[in-house]
Amino acid sequence: RTILSHKPSGIKLIGFHLTSGEKRELFVTGSAPTRASLLSFSQALNREKMFDEIDLPVSNLTKDKDIDFSIKIEGAF
């Protein structure tokens, strides 16, 4: 729910994969209409207190539009 509340218009979330262990990791995949919207989504997630780290690989930012992405989120959730 927290991730959805930070999702800008146009971002489509396709998949979620949660790992368990010492540090929990959530992998989110989706598509973004523009690089700016993807960066906005990543920055909004970075401001969320429950997430320790947000990893948006640079390779996700090579295109200007119609971007398939994967974000890794670490935290105590």
Disulfide bonds with the S-S distance in Angstrom:
none
